[in-house]
Amino acid sequence: MGKKFRLFLKLGLNSYELRGKTLKIKVFIKMLIPKPIRILLRSLMGLPKRFLITMPRTVREYFEIKSKEQNKYQLSDFKNGFKDSIILPDNEYYVNDFNLDRIISAYLKSKQDQVGQPIAYQIGGEWEGLINHIYGELLTQIENKQFDCVRRTLSNFAKDKISMGLSAYGTIANGFFTSLEFLNYYNNSYNIWKSLTGLSDDSLVYPKIGNIHGIEEGEGVISWTSFRLSYFAQRITSLLSEKTAQSKKTVLEVGGGYGGIPFFLFQKFNFSNNKYMNLDIPENNMVVSFFLMSAFPKKEIFLYGESLPNNDYDIAIMPNYYLKHIPANYTDLVFNSHSLTEMSQETVKEYLKQIDRISSKYFFHANHEGNPDDYDIEHKHVNLNDPAFELPKSAWKRIYRLPETLTNISCKNKITTFTFWEYLYEKY
């Protein structure tokens, strides 16, 4: 047998055994059919579902919302919110050369120190295959010292592929039915968010940094992530105000996206006397550093490799492997949203071990469970409801596990039908 056929057969048999005698045809297809043809076939196969199921359901849902007079937003509201809004030098949110150099220096230092880190802290899971694809152009700009190009790329992160996986990319309302789906998502999200939080509408507004887009509101914009992240920020603030007595509190986030949680904490929930630390891979940290330094030019923002007297900072942005250097019981609450399940099993186990060590009170996270069939077979998503991936019960009590409503409504019109869950653990 030829080498390719033997590999093809081996993958097929492994899939057959691992999946309880359910043969994964996609493995065979992937081996035999070139990628461009697979993409075309996937698109064609999705057309009947879109025309016969998704579109009629989208229209029906629109009129259901309208009949209940729950349509806070209209299609016309997207008109200005999706226009380009690149930050210019005379804008208050412009990142100057000094801070841009800080961002690049922190990235280079964190990549240098990444070499030789334990396997659990190396880039793996879904991110391993994404880094070169989504950051390749930006990394070339840094290597060639094209700093004006770096600034332009970061200034457009929400409409650039560098924010793929950071809850900002690929959410442009193009075409009537796509816009209608977007509108339904916004109206459903707003109604649920309002019932959960009771907050005023200005609690949803981002500044126009990084070309973040959505519905224009005053001088800012309501992004499609605003509802979920504003809710999480309020929940974090509530937990810390209820249960912790010390005056200055620390929140640590594992995988902070482009910085939505700290933005809402500091801008909307009076978090100014407290501290926030983000841990993420070096590439993602460039985006969150750019966003937060733009949004909060007067705050003490500490980047990796910099020295800050007396550990006094408002915001710290560190590489993921810094986790093992954080002192015991350093933080009051550890938060994660939609990324632990994308990591390798070794990484998740290491992170949970460290969270047990460094958190003095809470572990709050929101993730899905399982490995849906429409995902590529090599993406082994970790199920955080599995006892193998839980915090030690001798030290932690699960307060609740509830459906994460504000994310689940965005999935119901997609092929992916898994449910996201919100978990809260409290230390004894």
N, C-alpha and C positions, 0 to 999 in steps of 0.2 A: 504493500500500500504506500501511496505517496505521503510525504511528511504532512502536507496540509490536510489530507483526508484523515490521517491518524489523529491529528489535533482536533479536527472537526468531530470525529467520533468520540474522542475522550471528553470533550466539553459536553457533548450531548448526553453521554452516559452519566457523567457527574451530575448534570442537571437533573437527569431522570432519578438518580438515587437521592439527591438532596431534597428534591421537591415531592417526595412521597409518591413516586411513580406518575407524576404529572409532567409529561415531556414538554420542555420549553422550546417551542418551535422557533422562537426569536433567536436562540443561539445558533441554530442551523442557518437561518436567514442571514444573520450577521456574518457568518463565515463565507457564504456563497454569493451574496448579492452586494455589489458595490454600494457605498454609503449614499451617493447622490440618487441612485435608483430607489433605495430604501426610503429616503426622505420623500420622494415623489409618491411612492406607493402609500406611505403613511398619510400623506395629505389627501390623496384620492379616497382612501378608506374612511377618512374622517368626514368627507362631504355629506354622505347620507345622514349621519348623526346630526350634523350641524343644520342641514336644511329641514329634516323631518322632526327633530326633537328640540335642539337648542334654540333655534330661531323662534318657533311657535311658543316655547316656554318663556323666552325672553319677552316677547310681546305681551303674552298673558300676564306675566308678573308685573310688567309696567302698568297695565290697566288696573290690576288688583291694587297696587300701591296708590295709584291715582284715585281710585274709587273710595279708598279709605282716607283720602286727604292726608296721606303721609308722605307726599312728594315734596320734601324740603327743597330739592334741587331740580332744575330743568336742564334740558340739553344745551340751551343757550348759555348756561353758567360755565360751560367748559371753554367757551370761545377765547377768553383772555388768559385763562389759567394754563393753557397749553402753549402759549407763545414763548419764544426764547427769552430768557432773562439773564444773560451773562453779566456777571459783576464787572464793572469797569473801575479804573484806578481812583476815580473821584467818589466812589461809593463807600459807605461806612463799613461794608462787609468785605472789602477788598483785602486779600492777603498780601502783605508787602514782601519784598525780597528777603528780608531778615527771617520772617516766619516760614517762607517757602524753603529757605535753606535749612531751617530747623527740621522741617518735615522730611526733607530728602536725607539729611544727616542721620536722623533717627531710623529711617528705613535702612540705610546702608549699614549702620551699626547693628541693627537687629538681625539683618541677614548674615552678617559676619559671625555673630554669636550664635546663630541658629545651627551652624555647622557643629556636629558632634553632640547635639542634644539627644536625649533618649528618644527612641522610636515613637513613643506616645505623643511627643511634642513636634514631630515632623508632620508636614502637611500630608494628609491622607484623606480617606473617605472620598466624598464627591469632589472635594476641593483639589485633590491631586491632579485631576485631569482638566480642571478649569483654569488654573493659574496662568499658564502660558497663553491660553486662548483669550482670556479677558484682560490680562494685564500686559501682554506682549508689547504692544505699541508704547504704552507708558514707560515700561522698563527700558525700552530702546531709547526713548527720549532722555531718561535719566543717565543711561550709559554714555550717550553722546553729548551730555551737558546742555541739552536744548531746554533750558529752564523756562523760557517763555511758552514753549509748547507744553511743558509739564503743567504750568499754571492754567493754560487754556483747557487742557484735558480735565483737570480737577474741577475747573469752573463749570464744566458741563457734565459732571459725573452722573447725574440722574438720567441723562439721555445718552450716556455712553455705556458701552458694555462693561466698563470697570465696575459698575454698580450691580452687575448681574450677581444675584445671590445676596444682595444687601437690601432687598425690598424696595428697589427704586427703578430697576430697568425693565423695559418691555411692557410698560403700562400706559402706552399712548392710545387714546381713543380715536382710532382710524376707522372710517366707514360707519354707516348708519347703525347696523346691528351691534357692532362692537361698542359704539358710543352708547347704545341703549343698554347693553349689558353693564357697562361702566356706570351709567346713571342709576340702574337698579341697585348695583352694589353700594353706591354712595347713599342712596335713600334708605336702604335696609340698614346699612352700617350706622347712619346717623340716628335712626330711630332706636336701635338697640343701644348704641353708645349713650344716648341721652337718658334712656331708662336706667342704665347701669350707673352712670356717674352723676347725672343732674347738673353737669357743668355748663357754663356759658359757652357759646359758640367760639369765642376767641381762644379757648383752650385747645383748639384744633389747628391753629394757624402756625405754619412755618414761615420764616423769612425766605425770600427768593434767592437762596444760595445753592450753587451747584445745578442750576436749572431745574430744581424741583418743580413739579407740575401737578395740576389738578384743578381745583376750583378757586378762582381768585377771590380773596377776602381782604378788603382794605389794601394794605401795602404788602400783604403776604399771600400765601396759598394754602389751601387745605389739600394735602396729599391723600392718596388712597390708604397710606399707612397711618395717617393721623389718628384715626378712630382707635385702632388697636393699641398704638404706643401711648396715646394720651390716657387710655384706660389703665394700662400697666403702670404708668408713672403715678397716677392717682392711687392705685392699689399699693404700690411700694411706699408712698408717702404715708398712707393710712396705717400700714403695718408698723412702720418705724415710730410713728407718733403714739401708737397704742401701747407698744410693748417695750420700748427701750427708754431708759431713763437718762443716759448721758447726753450732754448738750450737743456734742458734735458726732454725727453718725456717718458711717461709710457704707456705700453701696458698691459692690463689685459686679460687673457684668461680663459674662463670658460670651464673646461674639456680639459686639454692640452695633452691627450694621453700619450705617453712616452717622449714627449719633442721635437718633430720635429720642431715646429714653432720657439721656442727660439733658437734651435740649428742653424737653417738657418739664423735667424735674426742676431745673434752674430757672427757666423762663416763666413757667405757669404755676409751679407749686411751692414757691418760696423755699427752695433747697439751699439757699446761699450760704448758710452757716455749716453746711455739711460737705462731705467729700465723695467723689465718684471716681472709680477706676475701671477702665475698659481693658480687657485682655483679648487679643485677636492675632491672626497671622499678620506678618509685617506688611504685606501688600494691602490688606484691608485697612490697616491702621493709617495709611496715607490719606485715605478718603475721610475717615472719621476725624483725623487731625485737621484736615482742611476745613471740614464743615464746622467743627466746634471752635476753631480759632477764628473763623469768619464770624460766627454767631456771637461769640463772647470775647471780643478783643481785649477786654480789661480784666478777664479772669486769669488766675495763675494756672496755666496749663503746662503740665510736666510731661515731656516726651522722653522716650527711652534714650539713655546715654547722657542725659543732662543731670546736673547736680542741683538739688533744691534744699536749702538749709532747713533743718528740723522737720523734714518730711511734710512741709506745710504747702499744700496745694488745694486747688478747687477740683481740678480734673487731671487725672493721670492716664496716659495712653501707652500701654506696654505690650510687648509681644507675649504670645500665649505661654511660652516656656517660663516666663517670670512667675507664673503661678506657684511653682514649687519653692520660690524664695520668699513668699509672703509669710509673715509671722503668724503663729497660731492665734485664732480668735481675733484676727485683725479687722474683719468686716462684720457688720451687723446683718447684712443680707446679701446673698449671691443670687443673681438673676440670669436666666438664659431664655432666649426665645428663638425657636425654629432653627437651631443649629446643632445641638447635641446629637440628634438622630442622624445627622449627615456625616458624623465622624466615625473613625474606626472603633472597633470594640475595645482595643487596647487604650485608645485615647479617652474614651468615655469612662472606663474603669479608673484610669489615673486621675481624671478630672474629679470624679465623685470622691475619690480618696482624699484629694486635696481640699475639696469643698467641705468635707466632714471636718477637716483640720482647721481651716481658716475662718469658717463662719461661726459666729458666736450665737446666732439666733435663728435665721431663716434661710431656706433654700426655696426659691420661687421660680418655676419655669413653665414654659408652654411649648409642647412639641407634639408631633403626631406619633402614632404607634403603628408598627407593621411595615411591610415592604410590598406595596401594591404591584399588581401584575404589569401595569403600564410603565414601570420603571425598568431601566436596563438591568439585566440579571446581576451584573457586577456590583451594583449599588446595594450593598447589604445594610439596610437601615436598622439602627438599633432600636429595640422596643424598650422604652424606659419604664414600662409597666411590668417588665420581666423582673422577677426577684434577683436575677444576676446583676441587674443594673439599678439597684436601689441603695440608698444610704443605710448604714447599719441600724437596725431596729432598736438596738440597745441604747442608742444615743438620739435617735430621731423619731418623731411621730408624724405620720402623714395626716395633715388637717383635712385636706380634701383633694379629690380628683374630679374635675368637672369639665364638660365640653367647653372648648374655647369658642364661644359663639361668634365673636367678631372676625375670626378667621374662617370658620366653617362655612359662613354664608358666601365667601368668595370662591369656595371649591365646588359648590353644588351644581354649577353648570359645566364643570369640566369632567374629563374622563376620570381623572384622579378623584376618588370618592372617599379617601380615608378621612378620619376625624381627628382634629387637633384637640388636645386636652391641656387643661391648666392644672398644675400641681402646686401645692403648698406644703412644705415640711417645716416643722419647728423642732429646735433642739431642746432636749430635756434640761 
